[in-house]
């Protein structure tokens, strides 16, 4: 549930990655890091300064970076690559597929500045398709974190796994509200409980869902809010338990509605529990340059949009009953 004190502690999601990477470097000599000319943006500077022999600045050569990471993994290292999510996925998709996923290399692809909340950099640097692209690759783990603490814990967690992983996080400063939450790959987190609707959110849309919760409660609507940080493997058991109780679901994500978390949950419902679902996601379009707060409102991935979709799905549920 929202605590007003969280609003006073705004922290960059990406900074959680940088702090955890530095800690990993100090505790494990197998950890190496590669960056494509964005050391500052990815908060990798302290690692680069402290571990000069384990840091590789490859320049604007993302495909080469992925190939190098695959080679380092063969040599027994645990490589963490860092660049914007757009350049971590679409620009290097062939290299990820062939050199990492197909051969099951233990590489951690760390993708910052995801979604449209990147803001003024515009559509060429934003990406809204990457979750769909990467989750389709066999054997890939896909994680999408919501704040500083969750990104920090996720970075530590993926270092202990031995599978190729895509870690997606954002640029903006957001409330750091998961400080007291455990993190386990593949396990969602129940943030609020209710009976009317399930809101299943990922990334920055988790906080927007919590803001929507305050409005919904004032109108007498109670809801489960579930933080799904791991898109693949998905916590199907938790998701089905919640939707079986509430009878309907709204999914919320900073991603195209095609290929994202919402489609993964729709697949689960088709196979196991057909119930009404509404999507809060970008409607099959590219982004544009603008301020973060303006973009999430225009592309209808804010708290107001979540409230509207909740009311709509509850009406659909009542019709079916």
DOMILUM-181377 format. One record per residue: residue in one letter; z, y, x of N, C-alpha, C in turn. Coordinates in steps of 0.2 Angstrom, whole numbers. Each point is the difference from the previous one (the first is absolute). Layout:
BEGIN
NODE  a  Z  Y  X  Z  Y  X  Z  Y  X
...
//
This chain:
BEGIN
NODE  x  0  -6  4  0  6  -4  0  6  4
NODE  x  -3  6  -2  0  6  4  7  3  1
NODE  x  1  1  6  6  4  2  -2  7  3
NODE  x  3  5  -3  -3  7  2  1  1  8
NODE  x  5  -3  3  1  1  7  -6  -3  4
NODE  x  -4  -4  -3  -6  -3  4  -5  6  1
NODE  x  0  5  -5  -5  5  0  1  5  6
NODE  x  6  -1  3  2  5  5  -2  -3  7
NODE  x  -2  -7  0  -1  -3  6  -8  -2  0
NODE  x  -4  5  1  -7  -2  1  -2  -2  7
NODE  x  -3  -5  0  -2  -3  7  -7  -3  0
NODE  x  -4  1  5  -7  -2  0  0  -8  0
NODE  x  -4  -3  -4  0  -7  0  -2  -3  7
NODE  x  -5  3  3  -3  -2  6  5  0  6
NODE  x  5  5  -1  5  0  5  5  -6  1
NODE  x  0  -4  -6  4  -6  0  -4  -5  5
NODE  x  -6  0  -1  -4  -4  5  1  1  7
NODE  x  0  7  2  1  2  7  7  -2  3
NODE  x  5  1  -4  7  -2  2  0  -7  1
NODE  x  -2  -4  -5  0  -7  1  -4  -3  6
NODE  x  -6  3  1  -4  -3  5  4  2  7
NODE  x  3  5  1  4  2  6  6  -5  1
NODE  x  3  -2  -6  6  -5  1  -3  -6  2
NODE  x  -6  -2  -3  -3  -7  2  -2  0  7
NODE  x  -2  5  2  -2  1  7  6  -1  5
NODE  x  5  2  -2  6  0  4  3  -7  0
NODE  x  -1  -4  -5  3  -7  -1  -4  -5  1
NODE  x  -7  1  1  -5  -6  0  -5  2  5
NODE  x  -1  -3  6  -5  2  5  -7  -2  -2
NODE  x  0  -4  -5  -7  -3  -3  -3  6  -4
NODE  x  4  4  -3  -3  6  -4  -4  4  4
NODE  x  -7  1  -2  -4  5  3  -3  4  -6
NODE  x  -2  6  2  -3  5  -5  -7  3  2
NODE  x  -4  0  -5  -7  3  1  -1  6  -5
NODE  x  -3  5  2  -1  6  -4  -7  3  1
NODE  x  -3  2  -6  -7  3  1  0  7  -1
NODE  x  3  3  6  0  8  0  4  3  -5
NODE  x  6  -3  -3  4  3  -5  7  -1  2
NODE  x  2  0  6  7  -2  2  5  4  -4
NODE  x  -1  7  0  5  4  -4  0  -1  -7
NODE  x  -6  -1  -3  0  -1  -8  3  -7  -2
NODE  x  0  -5  5  2  -6  -2  8  -1  3
NODE  x  2  6  3  7  0  2  1  -6  6
NODE  x  -5  0  4  1  -5  5  1  3  7
NODE  x  1  6  0  1  4  7  6  -3  4
NODE  x  5  -1  -4  6  -2  4  -1  -7  3
NODE  x  -3  -4  -3  -2  -7  2  -4  1  6
NODE  x  -5  4  0  -5  1  5  3  3  6
NODE  x  5  4  0  3  3  5  5  -5  4
NODE  x  4  -4  -4  5  -4  2  -3  -7  3
NODE  x  -6  -2  -3  -3  -6  2  -7  1  2
NODE  x  -1  4  5  -7  2  2  -5  -6  2
NODE  x  3  -6  2  -4  -6  2  -1  -4  -6
NODE  x  3  1  -5  -1  -4  -6  -3  4  -6
NODE  x  -3  6  2  -3  5  -5  -7  1  2
NODE  x  -5  -1  -5  -7  1  2  -3  5  -5
NODE  x  -2  6  3  -3  5  -4  -8  -1  1
NODE  x  -3  -3  -5  -7  -2  0  -5  6  -2
NODE  x  3  5  -2  -5  6  -2  -3  -2  -7
NODE  x  -5  4  -2  -3  -1  -6  -5  -6  0
NODE  x  3  -6  0  -3  -6  1  4  -6  -3
NODE  x  0  1  -7  4  -4  -4  -2  -8  0
NODE  x  -6  -1  0  -3  -7  1  2  -3  6
NODE  x  0  4  6  2  -3  6  7  -1  0
NODE  x  4  4  -3  7  -1  -1  2  -6  -3
NODE  x  -3  -2  -5  1  -7  -4  -2  -5  5
NODE  x  -5  0  3  -2  -5  5  5  -1  6
NODE  x  2  6  2  5  -1  6  7  -3  -3
NODE  x  2  2  -6  6  -3  -3  -1  -7  -1
NODE  x  -6  -3  -2  -1  -7  0  1  -3  6
NODE  x  -3  3  6  1  -3  6  7  0  3
NODE  x  4  5  -1  7  1  2  4  -6  -4
NODE  x  -2  -1  -6  4  -5  -4  -2  -7  3
NODE  x  -6  -1  2  -1  -7  4  4  -1  6
NODE  x  2  6  3  4  0  6  7  0  -1
NODE  x  2  -1  -6  7  -1  -2  4  7  -2
NODE  x  -4  5  0  3  6  -2  0  1  -8
NODE  x  4  4  -2  1  2  -7  -3  7  -1
NODE  x  -7  1  -1  -3  7  -1  2  3  -6
NODE  x  1  7  0  1  4  -6  -6  5  1
NODE  x  -5  0  -4  -5  6  0  2  5  -5
NODE  x  -2  6  2  1  6  -4  -5  5  0
NODE  x  -2  1  -7  -5  6  -1  1  1  -8
NODE  x  -4  5  -2  0  1  -8  -3  -6  -3
NODE  x  3  -1  -7  -2  -6  -3  -7  -1  -1
NODE  x  -4  6  -1  -7  -1  -1  -3  -3  6
NODE  x  2  2  6  -3  -2  6  3  -7  2
NODE  x  6  -2  -3  3  -6  1  -3  -6  -4
NODE  x  -5  2  -5  -2  -5  -4  -8  0  -1
NODE  x  -2  5  -3  -8  0  -1  -4  1  6
NODE  x  3  4  5  -4  1  6  0  -6  4
NODE  x  5  -5  -1  0  -5  5  1  -7  -4
NODE  x  -3  0  -6  1  -6  -4  -3  -6  3
NODE  x  -6  0  3  -3  -5  3  4  -3  6
NODE  x  3  4  4  4  -2  6  7  -3  -3
NODE  x  3  2  -5  6  -3  -3  -2  -7  -3
NODE  x  -6  0  -3  -1  -7  -3  -2  -5  5
NODE  x  -4  2  5  -2  -5  5  5  -1  5
NODE  x  3  5  3  4  -1  6  8  -1  -2
NODE  x  2  2  -6  7  -1  -1  1  -5  -6
NODE  x  -3  2  -6  2  -5  -6  -3  -7  1
NODE  x  -6  0  2  -4  -7  1  4  -4  5
NODE  x  2  3  5  3  -4  6  8  1  0
NODE  x  2  3  -6  8  0  -1  3  3  6
NODE  x  -2  5  3  3  4  5  7  4  -2
NODE  x  5  -1  4  6  4  -2  0  7  2
NODE  x  -4  4  -4  -1  7  1  3  4  -6
NODE  x  3  5  1  3  5  -5  -4  6  -1
NODE  x  -4  1  -5  -4  5  -1  4  6  -4
NODE  x  1  5  3  5  5  -3  -4  6  -2
NODE  x  0  1  -7  -5  5  -3  3  5  -3
NODE  x  0  6  3  4  6  -3  -5  5  -4
NODE  x  3  5  -3  -4  5  -4  -5  -4  -5
NODE  x  3  -4  -4  -4  -4  -5  0  4  -6
NODE  x  -5  -2  -4  0  3  -7  -3  8  0
NODE  x  1  3  -6  -2  7  0  5  5  2
NODE  x  6  -2  1  6  4  2  -1  3  7
NODE  x  -5  -3  3  -2  3  7  -2  7  -1
NODE  x  -2  2  -6  -1  7  -2  -7  3  3
NODE  x  2  6  4  -6  4  2  -5  -3  4
NODE  x  1  -6  3  -5  -3  4  -6  -2  -3
NODE  x  1  -2  -7  -6  -1  -4  -2  -7  0
NODE  x  -5  -2  -4  -2  -6  -2  -2  -5  6
NODE  x  -3  4  5  -2  -4  6  6  -3  4
NODE  x  6  3  -1  6  -3  4  4  -4  -5
NODE  x  0  2  -6  4  -4  -5  -3  -7  -2
NODE  x  4  -4  -2  -3  -7  -2  4  -3  -6
NODE  x  -4  -2  -5  3  -3  -6  -3  -7  -1
NODE  x  -3  -3  5  -3  -7  -1  3  -5  5
NODE  x  5  2  4  2  -4  6  4  -6  -2
NODE  x  4  1  -5  4  -6  -2  -4  -6  -3
NODE  x  -5  2  -4  -5  -5  -2  -4  -3  5
NODE  x  -2  4  5  -4  -3  5  4  -5  5
NODE  x  6  2  1  4  -4  5  3  -6  -4
NODE  x  2  0  -6  3  -5  -3  -4  -6  -1
NODE  x  -7  1  0  -5  -5  -2  -1  -4  7
NODE  x  3  2  5  -1  -4  6  5  -6  1
NODE  x  -2  -6  0  5  -5  0  5  0  6
NODE  x  6  -1  -2  5  0  5  3  7  2
NODE  x  -3  5  -3  3  7  2  6  1  -5
NODE  x  6  3  3  5  3  -3  -1  7  -1
NODE  x  1  3  -6  -1  7  -2  6  3  -3
NODE  x  2  5  4  7  4  -2  -2  7  -1
NODE  x  3  3  -5  -1  7  -2  7  3  -1
NODE  x  3  4  4  6  2  0  1  7  -4
NODE  x  6  2  -2  1  6  -4  4  5  3
NODE  x  4  -1  5  3  6  3  2  -2  7
NODE  x  4  5  3  1  -1  8  4  -7  1
NODE  x  5  -1  -4  4  -6  2  -3  -6  -1
NODE  x  -4  -1  -6  -4  -6  -1  -5  -1  5
NODE  x  -3  5  3  -5  0  5  3  -3  6
NODE  x  6  3  2  3  -2  6  2  -7  0
NODE  x  3  -2  -6  2  -7  -1  -6  -5  0
NODE  x  -6  2  -3  -6  -4  0  -3  -1  7
NODE  x  1  5  4  -3  0  7  4  -5  4
NODE  x  6  0  -1  5  -5  4  -2  -7  -3
NODE  x  -1  -1  -7  -1  -6  -3  -6  -3  3
NODE  x  -6  3  0  -6  -3  1  0  -2  8
NODE  x  4  3  4  0  -2  7  2  -7  1
NODE  x  4  -2  -5  3  -7  0  -5  -5  -3
NODE  x  -5  2  -4  -4  -5  -3  -6  -1  5
NODE  x  -3  -6  -1  -6  -2  5  -7  0  -3
NODE  x  0  4  -5  -7  0  -4  -3  7  1
NODE  x  -6  1  -1  -3  7  0  2  4  -6
NODE  x  2  6  1  3  4  -5  -3  7  0
NODE  x  -1  3  -6  -2  7  -1  5  3  -3
NODE  x  3  5  3  6  4  -2  -3  7  -2
NODE  x  1  2  -6  -3  6  -3  5  5  -1
NODE  x  0  6  2  5  5  -2  -3  7  0
NODE  x  4  5  -2  -3  7  -1  2  5  5
NODE  x  -3  6  -2  1  6  4  6  4  -2
NODE  x  1  1  -7  4  5  -2  8  -1  1
NODE  x  3  5  0  8  0  0  2  -2  -8
NODE  x  3  -5  0  3  -2  -7  7  -2  0
NODE  x  3  0  -6  7  -2  0  1  -7  3
NODE  x  6  -1  4  1  -6  4  5  -4  -4
NODE  x  -2  -3  -5  4  -3  -5  2  -8  0
NODE  x  -3  -3  5  1  -7  1  5  -2  6
NODE  x  4  5  2  4  -1  6  4  -6  -1
NODE  x  3  -1  -6  4  -6  -1  -3  -6  -3
NODE  x  -6  -1  0  -4  -5  -2  -2  -5  5
NODE  x  1  -6  -1  -3  -5  5  -7  -1  0
NODE  x  -3  -2  5  -7  -1  0  -2  -7  3
NODE  x  -4  -3  -5  -2  -7  2  -8  -1  -2
NODE  x  -4  -2  5  -7  0  -2  -1  -5  -6
NODE  x  -4  2  -5  -1  -4  -5  5  1  -6
NODE  x  5  4  1  5  0  -6  1  7  -2
NODE  x  -2  1  -7  1  6  -3  7  3  -1
NODE  x  1  6  -2  7  3  0  0  3  -7
NODE  x  5  -3  -4  2  3  -7  4  7  1
NODE  x  -3  5  -2  3  7  0  4  2  -6
NODE  x  -3  -2  -6  4  1  -6  -2  -5  -5
NODE  x  4  -1  -5  -1  -6  -5  0  3  -7
NODE  x  -4  -3  -4  -1  2  -7  -4  -5  -4
NODE  x  -1  1  -6  -3  -5  -4  -7  2  -3
NODE  x  -2  6  0  -6  2  -3  -6  -1  4
NODE  x  0  1  6  -6  0  4  2  -1  8
NODE  x  -5  -4  3  1  -1  7  -5  5  4
NODE  x  3  4  4  -4  5  5  0  -3  7
NODE  x  -6  -3  2  0  -3  6  -4  5  5
NODE  x  3  2  5  -3  6  4  0  -2  7
NODE  x  -4  3  4  -1  -1  7  -1  7  4
NODE  x  2  0  6  -1  6  4  4  7  -3
NODE  x  -4  5  1  3  7  -3  1  0  -7
NODE  x  -3  -5  -4  0  0  -7  7  -3  -2
NODE  x  4  -3  4  6  -2  -2  5  6  -1
NODE  x  0  5  4  4  6  -2  -3  3  -6
NODE  x  -6  1  -1  -3  3  -6  3  -4  -6
NODE  x  0  -7  0  3  -4  -5  7  1  -2
NODE  x  4  2  6  7  1  -2  1  7  -3
NODE  x  -5  5  2  0  6  -4  -2  -1  -7
NODE  x  -5  -4  -1  -2  -1  -7  6  -4  -4
NODE  x  4  -4  3  6  -3  -3  4  5  -3
NODE  x  2  5  3  5  5  -3  -3  3  -6
NODE  x  -6  1  -1  -4  3  -6  1  -6  -5
NODE  x  -2  -6  2  0  -5  -5  7  -2  -3
NODE  x  5  0  4  6  -1  -2  3  5  -5
NODE  x  -2  6  1  2  6  -5  -4  -1  -7
NODE  x  -5  -4  0  -4  -1  -6  2  -7  -3
NODE  x  5  -3  3  2  -7  -3  -4  -6  3
NODE  x  -3  1  5  -4  -6  2  3  -2  7
NODE  x  1  -7  0  3  -3  6  -5  -4  3
NODE  x  1  -1  7  -5  -3  4  2  -3  6
NODE  x  -3  -6  2  1  -3  6  -5  4  5
NODE  x  3  3  5  -5  2  6  1  -4  6
NODE  x  -6  -3  2  0  -4  5  -4  3  6
NODE  x  3  0  6  -3  2  6  -4  -6  3
NODE  x  -6  0  0  -4  -5  3  -3  3  7
NODE  x  3  -2  5  -2  3  7  -5  -5  3
NODE  x  1  -6  -2  -5  -5  3  -5  -2  -6
NODE  x  -6  2  2  -6  -2  -5  -2  -7  1
NODE  x  0  -2  6  -2  -7  1  5  -3  6
NODE  x  3  -5  -1  1  -4  -6  4  4  -5
NODE  x  -2  -1  -6  3  3  -6  6  -3  -3
NODE  x  5  3  -2  6  -3  -3  -1  -1  -7
NODE  x  -4  -6  -1  -2  -1  -7  6  -2  -4
NODE  x  5  -4  2  6  -2  -4  3  6  -3
NODE  x  2  5  4  3  6  -2  -4  4  -5
NODE  x  -6  1  1  -5  3  -4  0  -3  -7
NODE  x  -1  -7  0  0  -3  -7  6  0  -3
NODE  x  6  -1  3  6  1  -3  1  6  -4
NODE  x  -2  6  3  1  6  -3  -4  1  -6
NODE  x  -7  -2  1  -4  1  -5  1  -4  -6
NODE  x  2  -6  1  2  -5  -5  6  3  -5
NODE  x  4  4  4  6  3  -4  -2  6  -4
NODE  x  -5  5  3  -1  6  -3  -7  -1  -4
NODE  x  -4  -4  1  -6  -1  -4  -6  4  2
NODE  x  1  5  5  -6  4  2  1  3  7
NODE  x  -5  2  3  1  3  7  -5  6  1
NODE  x  3  4  4  -4  6  3  0  -1  7
NODE  x  -6  0  4  0  -1  7  -2  7  3
NODE  x  3  2  5  -1  7  3  -1  -1  7
NODE  x  -6  3  3  -1  0  7  -5  6  2
NODE  x  0  2  6  -4  5  3  -6  -3  3
NODE  x  -4  -3  -5  -6  -4  3  -5  0  -6
NODE  x  -6  -2  1  -5  -1  -5  3  -6  -5
NODE  x  -1  1  -6  3  -5  -5  -4  -7  1
NODE  x  -6  0  3  -4  -6  2  3  -2  7
NODE  x  2  -6  -1  2  -4  7  7  1  2
NODE  x  4  4  -3  7  2  2  5  -5  -3
NODE  x  6  3  0  6  -4  -2  -1  -2  -8
NODE  x  -2  5  -4  -1  -1  -7  -5  -6  -1
NODE  x  -5  -1  4  -5  -6  -2  4  -6  2
NODE  x  4  0  6  4  -6  2  4  -2  -6
NODE  x  3  4  -3  5  -1  -6  -4  -2  -6
NODE  x  -6  3  -1  -4  -3  -6  -2  -7  1
NODE  x  -1  -2  6  -2  -7  1  6  -5  -1
NODE  x  6  3  2  6  -4  -2  1  -1  -8
NODE  x  -1  5  -3  1  0  -7  -6  -4  -4
NODE  x  -6  0  2  -5  -4  -2  2  -7  0
NODE  x  2  -2  6  2  -7  2  6  -3  -3
NODE  x  5  5  -1  7  -3  -2  3  3  -7
NODE  x  -2  7  -1  4  3  -5  -4  6  -3
NODE  x  -5  -1  -4  -4  6  -3  4  5  -3
NODE  x  1  6  2  4  5  -3  -4  7  2
NODE  x  1  5  -5  -3  6  1  1  3  7
NODE  x  -5  3  3  1  4  7  -4  6  0
NODE  x  3  5  3  -3  7  1  0  1  7
NODE  x  -5  4  3  -1  1  7  2  8  1
NODE  x  4  1  5  0  7  3  -3  0  7
NODE  x  -6  2  0  -3  -1  7  -6  5  -1
NODE  x  -3  1  6  -6  4  0  -6  -3  -3
NODE  x  -4  3  -4  -5  -3  -5  -7  0  4
NODE  x  0  -5  5  -7  -1  3  -3  6  2
NODE  x  3  4  5  -3  6  2  2  1  7
NODE  x  -3  4  4  2  2  7  5  6  -2
NODE  x  4  2  5  5  6  0  -4  6  2
NODE  x  4  5  1  -3  7  2  6  3  4
NODE  x  -2  6  3  5  4  3  4  4  -4
NODE  x  7  0  1  4  4  -4  7  -1  1
NODE  x  5  3  -3  7  -1  2  2  -6  -4
NODE  x  5  -4  3  2  -6  -2  2  0  -7
NODE  x  4  5  -2  3  0  -7  -6  1  -5
NODE  x  -5  4  2  -5  2  -5  -5  -7  0
NODE  x  -1  -3  5  -4  -6  0  3  -6  -4
NODE  x  6  -1  1  3  -6  -4  0  2  -8
NODE  x  1  6  -1  -1  2  -8  -7  0  -2
NODE  x  -5  2  4  -7  0  -2  -2  -7  -1
NODE  x  2  -5  4  -2  -7  0  4  -4  -4
NODE  x  5  3  -3  4  -3  -5  4  -6  3
NODE  x  3  1  5  5  -5  3  7  4  1
NODE  x  2  4  -4  6  3  0  5  -3  -5
NODE  x  6  3  -1  5  -2  -5  -2  1  -7
NODE  x  -4  5  -1  -3  1  -7  -4  -5  -2
NODE  x  -5  -2  4  -4  -5  -1  3  -7  -1
NODE  x  5  -1  3  4  -6  -1  3  0  -7
NODE  x  3  5  -2  4  1  -6  -6  -2  -6
NODE  x  -5  3  1  -6  -1  -5  -2  -7  -1
NODE  x  -1  -3  6  -2  -7  0  6  -5  -3
NODE  x  6  2  2  5  -4  -3  0  0  -8
NODE  x  0  6  -3  0  1  -7  -6  -4  -3
NODE  x  -6  1  4  -6  -4  -3  1  -7  0
NODE  x  3  -3  5  0  -7  1  6  -3  -5
NODE  x  5  4  -1  5  -2  -5  -3  0  -7
NODE  x  -5  4  -2  -3  0  -6  -5  -6  -1
NODE  x  -3  -2  6  -4  -6  0  4  -6  -1
NODE  x  6  0  3  4  -6  -1  3  0  -7
NODE  x  1  5  -4  3  0  -7  -6  -2  -4
NODE  x  -6  1  1  -6  -2  -4  -1  -7  1
NODE  x  1  -3  6  -1  -7  1  6  -4  -4
NODE  x  6  3  0  6  -3  -3  -1  -1  -8
//
